[in-house]
Amino acid sequence: MEVENAIYEKSDGMATITINRPKALNALNKQAVQEILSRLNDAEADETVKVIVITGTGDKAFCVGLDLKAVKGISAVNGMNLSLLGQELTKKIESLRKPVIAAINGYALGGGLELAMSCDLRIASENAKVGQPELNVGLIPGWGGTQRLPRLVGRGIAKELIFTGKMIDAETAKQLGVLNKVVPPDQLKSVVKELAAELMTKPPIGIQLAKQLINSSIETDLTKGLVQEAQAFGVLASTEDFDEGVAAFIEKRKPQYKGK
């Protein structure tokens, strides 16, 4: 039986994609990236899936990025294509209608950190370490690190992390804004599951539009962004979910949202 590079499980509204290359610290090759993309497409199309979680096999690594065996001796064109493939993955995660949580269970380096940064929320175990070490082998981040990291931590810190290639611990990463929460290793799965369950209680269309507006806010000037926000507000005001939310508030009960 062929070993899956990305194990895919669905349960109680949550789809979990587990990068499964533990002998390579969950480094990604072309086949693994394509498998993850396929899993994401399925999760997006499946209306029973409300939240997506991405994690890695074992307790050593979430993902250490691109498998360097895949880039040794490649041409400039093939190198660019590998970069574009990784960017296709990170852009796909960022553009999904549904919230995506990165459960970072160890090293998140290079493309692994870039993958995590494209997720909406990042929860890490206390033993996690993150970094962009590409310059240590003569490369630069190629899956969005030069663009997303400055947006999270500012240009100065991003330059320091990328220029030096150093790893930082989970608590430091949280203080810098790379991570949302840091928890003991034995609590990572339960905390992520609790967060996913909380997100499932929210109106799906509301989360989708809020995600789109937040993601585009940095590239959008304030005036245009406020217009887009008002338009989304109007769309939501016409939904059944809004009617249900108001009714539940008045009746002092929990709302039951249907994504309509």
C-alpha positions as CSV (number, residue, x, y, z in Angstrom):
1,M,0.0,0.0,0.0
2,E,1.3,3.4,-1.0
3,V,2.1,5.7,1.9
4,E,0.1,8.9,1.9
5,N,2.1,12.1,2.1
6,A,-0.9,13.9,3.5
7,I,-3.3,11.9,5.7
8,Y,-6.8,13.1,5.4
9,E,-9.5,12.7,8.0
10,K,-13.0,14.2,8.5
11,S,-15.0,14.1,11.7
12,D,-17.7,16.2,13.3
13,G,-17.3,19.1,10.9
14,M,-13.5,19.2,11.1
15,A,-11.2,18.1,8.3
16,T,-7.6,17.4,9.3
17,I,-4.7,17.2,6.9
18,T,-1.6,15.7,8.4
19,I,1.7,16.0,6.6
20,N,3.1,12.5,6.7
21,R,6.8,12.4,5.9
22,P,8.2,12.0,9.4
23,K,11.6,10.6,8.3
24,A,12.1,13.9,6.5
25,L,10.7,15.9,9.3
26,N,7.6,16.4,7.2
27,A,9.5,18.2,4.4
28,L,7.4,18.7,1.3
29,N,8.2,17.5,-2.2
30,K,6.1,18.1,-5.3
31,Q,3.9,15.1,-4.7
32,A,3.2,16.0,-1.1
33,V,2.2,19.6,-2.1
34,Q,-0.1,18.2,-4.8
35,E,-1.7,15.8,-2.3
36,I,-2.4,18.6,0.2
37,L,-3.9,20.7,-2.6
38,S,-6.2,17.8,-3.5
39,R,-7.3,17.5,0.2
40,L,-8.0,21.2,0.5
41,N,-10.1,21.1,-2.7
42,D,-12.2,18.3,-1.2
43,A,-12.6,20.0,2.2
44,E,-13.7,23.2,0.5
45,A,-16.3,21.4,-1.6
46,D,-17.6,19.3,1.3
47,E,-20.4,21.2,2.9
48,T,-20.2,19.1,6.1
49,V,-16.7,20.5,6.7
50,K,-16.7,23.7,8.6
51,V,-13.1,24.0,9.8
52,I,-9.8,22.7,8.4
53,V,-6.8,21.8,10.5
54,I,-3.3,21.3,9.1
55,T,-0.6,19.6,11.2
56,G,2.3,17.2,10.9
57,T,2.9,13.6,11.9
58,G,4.8,13.0,15.1
59,D,6.0,15.5,17.7
60,K,9.2,16.7,16.2
61,A,8.0,18.7,13.2
62,F,5.0,20.4,11.7
63,C,6.9,20.9,8.5
64,V,10.5,21.9,7.7
65,G,9.6,23.2,4.2
66,L,10.8,22.1,0.8
67,D,12.7,18.9,0.7
68,L,16.1,20.1,-0.4
69,K,16.7,16.9,-2.4
70,A,14.1,18.2,-4.7
71,V,16.0,21.4,-5.6
72,K,19.6,20.1,-5.8
73,G,21.0,20.9,-9.2
74,I,17.7,22.2,-10.7
75,S,17.5,24.9,-13.3
76,A,16.3,28.5,-12.8
77,V,13.0,27.7,-14.6
78,N,12.4,24.6,-12.5
79,G,13.3,26.5,-9.4
80,M,10.8,29.2,-10.2
81,N,8.1,26.5,-10.9
82,L,8.8,25.0,-7.5
83,S,8.3,28.4,-5.9
84,L,5.1,28.9,-7.8
85,L,3.8,25.5,-6.8
86,G,4.4,26.3,-3.1
87,Q,2.7,29.7,-3.6
88,E,-0.2,27.9,-5.2
89,L,-0.6,26.0,-2.0
90,T,-0.3,28.9,0.4
91,K,-2.6,31.1,-1.7
92,K,-5.1,28.2,-1.8
93,I,-5.1,28.0,2.0
94,E,-5.4,31.8,2.3
95,S,-8.3,32.0,-0.1
96,L,-10.4,29.1,1.3
97,R,-14.0,30.1,2.3
98,K,-13.5,28.2,5.5
99,P,-11.2,28.9,8.5
100,V,-7.9,27.0,8.5
101,I,-6.0,26.3,11.7
102,A,-2.3,25.4,11.8
103,A,-1.6,23.0,14.7
104,I,2.2,23.4,14.9
105,N,3.6,20.4,16.7
106,G,7.3,21.0,16.3
107,Y,9.6,22.6,13.8
108,A,8.0,25.0,11.3
109,L,10.8,26.1,9.1
110,G,11.1,27.6,5.7
111,G,8.1,26.5,3.6
112,G,6.6,25.0,6.7
113,L,6.4,28.4,8.4
114,E,5.2,29.9,5.1
115,L,2.4,27.3,5.0
116,A,1.5,28.1,8.6
117,M,1.5,31.8,8.0
118,S,-1.1,31.3,5.2
119,C,-3.4,29.7,7.7
120,D,-5.9,31.9,9.5
121,L,-4.9,30.9,13.1
122,R,-1.7,29.3,14.4
123,I,-1.6,27.2,17.6
124,A,1.8,25.8,18.6
125,S,3.1,23.4,21.2
126,E,5.7,24.8,23.6
127,N,8.4,22.8,21.9
128,A,7.8,24.3,18.5
129,K,10.5,26.4,16.8
130,V,10.0,28.6,13.7
131,G,12.2,30.3,11.2
132,Q,13.1,31.1,7.6
133,P,16.5,29.5,7.2
134,E,16.6,29.6,3.4
135,L,19.5,32.0,3.1
136,N,21.6,29.5,5.0
137,V,21.6,27.4,1.9
138,G,21.8,30.2,-0.6
139,L,18.0,30.7,-1.2
140,I,15.3,33.0,-0.1
141,P,11.8,32.2,1.2
142,G,9.9,31.3,-2.0
143,W,6.4,30.3,-0.8
144,G,5.4,33.7,0.5
145,G,7.7,34.3,3.4
146,T,9.1,37.6,2.1
147,Q,5.5,38.9,1.8
148,R,3.5,37.4,4.7
149,L,6.2,37.6,7.5
150,P,6.6,41.4,7.3
151,R,2.8,41.7,7.4
152,L,2.8,39.7,10.7
153,V,5.9,41.1,12.4
154,G,6.9,44.2,10.6
155,R,9.8,44.7,8.1
156,G,12.6,45.1,10.6
157,I,11.9,41.8,12.4
158,A,11.2,40.0,9.2
159,K,14.5,41.1,7.8
160,E,16.3,40.0,10.9
161,L,14.7,36.5,10.8
162,I,15.2,36.1,7.0
163,F,18.7,37.6,6.8
164,T,20.0,35.5,9.8
165,G,18.0,32.4,9.2
166,K,17.8,31.9,12.9
167,M,15.1,29.8,14.6
168,I,13.0,31.3,17.4
169,D,11.1,29.5,20.1
170,A,7.3,29.3,20.3
171,E,6.9,31.9,23.0
172,T,9.1,34.4,21.2
173,A,7.1,33.8,18.0
174,K,3.9,34.4,19.9
175,Q,5.2,37.7,21.3
176,L,6.2,38.8,17.8
177,G,2.7,38.0,16.4
178,V,3.6,34.9,14.4
179,L,1.6,32.6,16.6
180,N,-1.8,33.1,18.2
181,K,-1.4,30.7,21.1
182,V,1.3,28.4,22.7
183,V,0.2,25.4,24.7
184,P,1.8,22.3,26.3
185,P,2.5,19.6,23.7
186,D,0.0,17.2,25.3
187,Q,-2.8,19.8,25.0
188,L,-2.2,20.9,21.4
189,K,-4.8,18.5,19.8
190,S,-7.5,19.3,22.4
191,V,-7.0,23.1,22.3
192,V,-7.2,23.0,18.5
193,K,-10.3,20.9,18.6
194,E,-11.9,23.2,21.1
195,L,-11.1,26.2,18.9
196,A,-12.5,24.4,15.8
197,A,-15.6,23.6,17.7
198,E,-16.0,27.3,18.7
199,L,-15.6,28.4,15.1
200,M,-18.2,25.9,14.0
201,T,-20.8,27.8,16.1
202,K,-20.3,31.0,14.0
203,P,-22.2,31.8,10.8
204,P,-20.2,30.4,7.9
205,I,-20.9,33.3,5.5
206,G,-19.9,35.8,8.1
207,I,-16.6,34.0,8.7
208,Q,-16.0,33.8,4.9
209,L,-16.6,37.5,4.3
210,A,-14.7,38.6,7.4
211,K,-11.7,36.5,6.2
212,Q,-11.8,38.0,2.8
213,L,-11.9,41.5,4.1
214,I,-9.1,41.0,6.6
215,N,-6.9,39.3,4.1
216,S,-7.3,42.1,1.6
217,S,-7.1,45.0,4.1
218,I,-3.3,45.5,3.8
219,E,-3.5,45.9,0.0
220,T,-6.7,48.0,0.1
221,D,-6.8,51.7,0.9
222,L,-9.0,52.6,3.9
223,T,-11.7,54.3,1.8
224,K,-12.1,51.3,-0.5
225,G,-11.9,48.8,2.3
226,L,-14.6,50.6,4.3
227,V,-16.9,50.5,1.2
228,Q,-16.2,46.7,0.8
229,E,-16.9,46.2,4.5
230,A,-20.3,48.1,4.2
231,Q,-21.2,46.0,1.2
232,A,-20.4,42.7,3.1
233,F,-22.4,44.0,6.1
234,G,-25.4,44.5,3.8
235,V,-25.0,41.1,2.3
236,L,-25.0,39.5,5.8
237,A,-28.0,41.6,6.9
238,S,-30.0,39.8,4.2
239,T,-29.1,36.2,5.2
240,E,-31.1,33.7,7.1
241,D,-28.2,33.4,9.5
242,F,-28.6,37.0,10.6
243,D,-32.3,36.5,11.2
244,E,-31.5,33.4,13.3
245,G,-28.8,35.3,15.2
246,V,-31.1,38.1,16.2
247,A,-33.9,35.6,17.1
248,A,-31.6,33.6,19.2
249,F,-30.4,36.7,21.0
250,I,-33.9,37.9,21.8
251,E,-35.0,34.4,22.8
252,K,-31.8,33.9,24.9
253,R,-30.7,30.6,23.2
254,K,-27.8,29.5,21.1
255,P,-28.2,30.2,17.4
256,Q,-28.2,27.4,14.9
257,Y,-26.6,28.8,11.8
258,K,-27.0,27.1,8.4
259,G,-24.8,29.1,6.1
260,K,-27.7,30.6,4.3
